[in-house]
Amino acid sequence: MTHSEELYARALRVAPGGVHSPVRAFRSVGGTPLFMSGGAGARLRDVDGREYLDFCMAFGPLILGHGNEAVRSAVTEALGRGWSLGTAEPYSLELGEFICSRIPWVQNLRFVNSGTEAVMSALRVARAATGRSKILKFEGCYHGHADAMLLRAGSGLADAPLPDSAGLGSNLLTDSPPWSLGPGASLEGGTVRLSPTAAAPTEARYTSKVCIASRKPSPSLPSKRLAGT
Ligand SMILES: Cc1ncc(COP(=O)(O)O)c(C=O)c1O
C-alpha cells in the first residue's frame, strides 16, 4: 500500500469520498487520490516521493509557481499586519484599483474565496443583467459546486447519475441542460434550443487534466513527510 493510499483510507473516515472537492476524487478515472507533500516552481511531489509537472497551479492563484520568493515575502509581510480583519481594509482596495487600471473591460469587481462563489455570482449577474434564466452548460466542464453547474460536471463527478449530486432543484435540467463540447459538436443547435441564454461558462482545458508524472526528480522539492502524515 502506498502512503497516498494509507492517507486516503483515513480520509474516507472523515470526508465524503475522502476529498474536499469533487475534482480531487479519482473514482471515475481509477486509482486513489494522490496526496501531495509539497511543491517548488513548476513541480509537485507526492507523499510517496513521485514528482509531477503541475499544470494546475492551484487552479490559477500560483501563476508564479510554488514557493515564489516575491510572493512569499509579500505574504509574510502581510501576516505581520494581521491575519484576517473581517472588515473593510485598504489592501483589497489597492488590488482592485490595480486590476481595474490594467484590464480595460473590468469596470468593477468583488473578491471572493473560491471559484464556486465566483461562478455563482457571475451567473446571478448574467441573469440579472439579461433578464434570462437559461445557462448553456457544457458537458465535462467543471465550474464548482453551485447547483446549476453540477450537471455533467466532468471526471470528478462522472460516476454519479444525472444530476450529478442529490439535492438539486428539478428545474435545473430545463434551465441548463448539459451541451456537448466534444469534437464535431455544434453550438448552433444549443443556441437555438436554449435561446435566449443568459450565460455560457466554459473551460478552455478540462480541470481534471492537470498533472503529468515527471521522470526527472528535482532537487529543490521538499521530500520530507509532513508532520502527522
Ligand atoms: C473552471 C472552474 N471554475 C470553477 C471552479 C471551482 O473552484 P473552487 O474549487 O475554488 O470552488 C473550478 C475548480 O476546479 C474550475 O476549474
The ligand as an SDF file (V2000), in Angstrom:
LIG
                    3D

 16 16  0  0  0  0  0  0  0  0999 V2000
  -13.2260   26.4530  -14.3570 C   0  0  0  0  0  0  0  0  0  0  0  0
  -13.5000   26.2970  -12.8960 C   0  0  0  0  0  0  0  0  0  0  0  0
  -14.4730   27.0330  -12.3290 N   0  0  0  0  0  0  0  0  0  0  0  0
  -14.7600   26.9080  -11.0090 C   0  0  0  0  0  0  0  0  0  0  0  0
  -14.0560   26.0300  -10.1970 C   0  0  0  0  0  0  0  0  0  0  0  0
  -14.4190   25.8940   -8.7270 C   0  0  0  0  0  0  0  0  0  0  0  0
  -13.4480   26.4510   -7.9180 O   0  0  0  0  0  0  0  0  0  0  0  0
  -13.3940   26.1520   -6.3300 P   0  0  0  0  0  0  0  0  0  0  0  0
  -12.9440   24.7400   -6.1850 O   0  0  0  0  0  0  0  0  0  0  0  0
  -12.3870   27.1730   -5.8380 O   0  0  0  0  0  0  0  0  0  0  0  0
  -14.7600   26.3880   -5.7640 O   0  0  0  0  0  0  0  0  0  0  0  0
  -13.0360   25.2840  -10.7370 C   0  0  0  0  0  0  0  0  0  0  0  0
  -12.2860   24.3650   -9.8510 C   0  0  0  0  0  0  0  0  0  0  0  0
  -11.7850   23.3560  -10.2280 O   0  0  0  0  0  0  0  0  0  0  0  0
  -12.7470   25.4070  -12.1080 C   0  0  0  0  0  0  0  0  0  0  0  0
  -11.7860   24.6830  -12.6760 O   0  0  0  0  0  0  0  0  0  0  0  0
  1  2  1  0
  2  3  1  0
  2 15  2  0
  3  4  2  0
  4  5  1  0
  5  6  1  0
  5 12  2  0
  6  7  1  0
  7  8  1  0
  8  9  2  0
  8 10  1  0
  8 11  1  0
 12 13  1  0
 12 15  1  0
 13 14  2  0
 15 16  1  0
M  END
$$$$
